[in-house]
Amino acid sequence: MSQATQLRDDRVLILTNEGKHRKQMSAGLKAEGLTVRFVDSTQEVTPCLAEWLPRLFVHDWSCTDPTQCRQLQLSLARLEEFANLIRVGIVEHIDETSTAQANDYGVQSLILRSSGERQFLSRVKRALFAAKNASPATTALAEIRQAMRKNYSQDEIDQQIQRAVSRFPHHAGVQIEFGHLCVRQERFIQAHSIANELLRSDPNNVRAMNLRSRAFLKEGDYERAEETLMGADRLSPDHPDRLVLLGEAFFGKDDLEMARKFFNKAATVDPGHPEAIKGESKVALSEGDFDAARELLYEALSEDEAASFFNNCAISVAKKGQYEVAVDLYLSALTSLQTPRLKHLILYNAAVALFHLNRIEQVISILTEVKRLNPHYEKATRFLDALTANSRYSNFPPAH
């Protein structure tokens, strides 16, 4: 399945291992015309969802290890085919920790484990009713998240967010997405304003904390980013996206040991997490271990993604004047490529770095190869013409 599946509104899947609660849950739901199925372990959940297609999944959090609980909710949040699944958690206490974790993993409702049959049935019916009668704002937000899962271009996603926020400026979920758009566009004051307003309404809104920390990271305020992220992690431990952000905060502070710790932890919690692997690679590159960085990237990313990562790292160090390192990174990017599609761009960037090192013969040789690969690449043509005409080429193009 590659798109949201049509789920059955009359079916409820429940993960619990306590017989008393099974009888209590089953009786009331069946009386409402709902068909109920029980499973005993997290491993059974996804296959049963795929086969049986219930609209509602009720998860007794106390019957699973906390790590397994988080991993299950994370996987369900990311699966496109279950985008319309309603998730309800049964918890011992509804407190700042349980509500923060529900917010973090997209669990729509929480029910106390001590609830009586009537209360339980009421909360389940309310969750089903809300799903069947979703507000236009909720629908718009679901469409944005669907576009993200389907890897739409960032421009397309941002246009959807702009339309949503113009229609629903006070919806918390839409505000969060608009806040991240503001961070991408470096509108940091607006991003902080959105995060602050959401945290005034709910001081334990971990998604708003993530937004605030992303703005701090982009601004280079790594101390405040770390402080914000640590606070969110205490409420909802070990979300892989937040562990990556913590890695970025420590990387920004040049604390490579702590950065490695959080990137590694994110990759352990969520194997194959691309940003965690990129983080691990950045640490390896900072320590001069190019082979380790390449090995990490080759295992997890496509050739284009790996080449793009090395290319972007090279641009970053070139801007700091570290041209020898930049050349090595460009060569790593070229090694990552199996096809020539991006080769001329990376070679051109390498030529710019070599120009700074006054290795003119190599620059001319590389630019000649760039022109062979892409005769229409005008920047390379102008650069090469100036060099071969022995002109003083002081205003050379910047790297991509």
KAFENFEN-V226177 format. One line per field, one symbol per residue. ss: DSSP state (A for helix, B for strand, O for the rest). psi: psi as a letter, one per 20 degrees, with the letter a starting at -180 (. if undefined). Layout:
# KAFENFEN-V226177
ss: ???
psi: ???
This chain:
# KAFENFEN-V226177
ss: OOOOOOOBBBBBBBBOOOAAAAAAAAAAAAAOOOBBBBBOOAAAAAAAAAAAOBBBBBBBAAAOOAAAAAAAAAAAAAOAAAOOOBBBBBBOOOOAAAAAAAAAAOOOBBBBOOOOAAAAAAAAAAAAAAAAOOOAAAAAAAAAAAAAAOOOOAAAAAAAAAAAAAAOOOOAAAAAAAAAAAAAOOOAAAAAAAAAAAAAAOOOOAAAAAAAAAAAAAAOOAAAAAAAAAAAAAAOOOOAAAAAAAAAAAAAOOOAAAAAAAAAAAAAAOOOOAAAAAAAAAAAAAOOOAAAAAAAAAAAOOAAAAAAAAAAAAAAAAAOOOAAAAAAAAAAAAAAOOOOOOAAAAAAAAAAAAAAOOOAAAAAAAAAAAAAAOOOOAAAAAAAAAAAOOOOOOOOOOOO
psi: pirpqoqoijppppoqjphghgggggghghhjjqppqqqirhhigghgghghlqhpppoohijqqhghgghghghhhiohikhjppppppqhpnahghhghghhjkphqqpphjqrgggghghghgggghghlpqhghgghhhghghghjlrqhggghgggggghhhmijpgghgghhghghghjkmhggghggggghhhhniknhhhgggghhggghijmhghgggghhghhhgnqkphhhhghgghghghjknhghggghgggghghnpjohhghhghhggghhjjmhgggggghhhhqrhgggghghghgggghhhjjmhggggghhhhghhhpiqjgjghggggghhgghghjkmgghgggghghghghnijnhghggggghghjkqonilqqqq.
